[in-house]
């Protein structure tokens, strides 16, 4: 139900945009998130956007990452700029529907120094 794309390898200081297309979900009324998981580390919340556009960001990405959504295209975005090697991780889109958590399949972002 969540299909993520847009990952890749960039040099430090570069930019990437991730996309996450939702299907089978009432997209416009839900809060969506981006998480990331670096090798041998826990999955952590990067940013969230509510249905009315309110956003939160982890301190580590504030000012560099921007979450957005297109309710018509049912797509969540993550614009990442000024990327650092420590941003290297698998990035997952996420939504909670009732008692269930839904995750995209993950997209790898690798930032080389």
Legacy VTK file of the C-alpha trace (Angstrom):
# vtk DataFile Version 3.0
C-alpha trace
ASCII
DATASET POLYDATA
POINTS 113 float
0.000 0.000 0.000
3.036 2.264 0.298
5.537 2.317 -2.544
8.704 4.294 -1.927
11.204 5.386 -4.551
13.903 7.933 -5.236
16.842 6.684 -3.223
20.346 6.494 -4.577
23.937 7.452 -3.982
25.088 11.047 -3.780
28.146 12.885 -2.579
28.187 14.832 0.637
26.352 18.121 0.153
24.114 16.713 -2.536
20.343 16.413 -2.736
17.756 13.710 -3.286
13.977 13.552 -3.340
12.146 10.518 -2.071
8.578 9.697 -3.030
6.046 7.398 -1.447
2.854 6.633 -3.308
-0.074 5.297 -1.334
-2.817 3.052 -2.595
-5.833 1.679 -0.808
-5.539 4.371 1.852
-7.667 7.436 2.486
-4.556 9.519 1.910
-5.760 13.011 2.657
-6.930 12.377 6.223
-3.891 10.603 7.597
-0.580 11.579 9.141
2.397 10.194 7.263
5.982 9.817 8.382
9.431 9.104 7.096
11.689 6.877 9.170
15.228 5.761 8.512
17.383 2.887 9.609
21.143 2.978 9.386
23.181 -0.255 9.462
23.149 -1.903 12.884
20.921 0.844 14.273
17.275 1.128 15.227
14.698 2.620 12.909
14.110 6.243 13.892
11.556 8.871 13.026
12.844 11.542 10.659
9.794 13.676 9.963
5.990 13.677 10.038
3.221 15.589 8.333
-0.374 15.684 9.532
-3.410 15.890 7.301
-3.588 19.660 7.881
0.049 20.208 7.008
1.695 20.422 10.389
5.236 19.071 10.344
7.815 17.848 12.807
11.456 17.063 12.179
14.229 15.285 14.004
16.867 17.745 15.156
19.439 16.030 12.961
17.599 16.984 9.752
16.024 20.342 10.595
16.769 22.925 7.961
17.969 20.300 5.487
14.972 18.015 4.911
11.454 18.987 3.880
8.415 16.748 3.981
5.470 17.467 1.719
2.408 15.733 0.355
0.237 15.825 -2.731
-3.222 14.630 -1.795
-4.339 14.508 -5.417
-1.448 12.237 -6.407
-1.653 10.401 -3.060
2.073 10.838 -2.721
4.355 11.775 0.143
7.703 13.408 -0.553
10.952 13.969 1.288
13.277 16.585 -0.124
16.768 16.106 1.273
19.525 18.637 0.796
22.982 19.266 2.237
23.222 15.522 2.690
25.837 14.136 5.039
27.402 10.670 5.273
25.475 10.153 8.519
22.229 10.427 6.532
23.080 7.098 4.918
20.235 4.710 5.712
17.247 2.907 4.352
14.321 5.315 4.360
10.781 4.122 4.988
7.442 5.856 4.631
4.925 4.969 7.292
1.306 5.421 8.266
-0.797 4.194 11.150
-4.331 3.092 10.326
-6.259 2.140 13.438
-4.199 -0.457 15.264
-1.957 -1.277 12.329
1.318 0.177 11.124
2.013 0.179 7.409
5.497 0.572 5.973
6.812 1.158 2.517
9.429 -1.254 1.284
12.311 1.101 2.013
14.627 2.946 -0.302
18.392 3.117 0.192
20.107 6.483 0.492
23.894 6.445 0.477
25.915 9.618 1.001
29.614 9.386 0.262
32.182 11.777 1.702
LINES 1 114
113 0 1 2 3 4 5 6 7 8 9 10 11 12 13 14 15 16 17 18 19 20 21 22 23 24 25 26 27 28 29 30 31 32 33 34 35 36 37 38 39 40 41 42 43 44 45 46 47 48 49 50 51 52 53 54 55 56 57 58 59 60 61 62 63 64 65 66 67 68 69 70 71 72 73 74 75 76 77 78 79 80 81 82 83 84 85 86 87 88 89 90 91 92 93 94 95 96 97 98 99 100 101 102 103 104 105 106 107 108 109 110 111 112
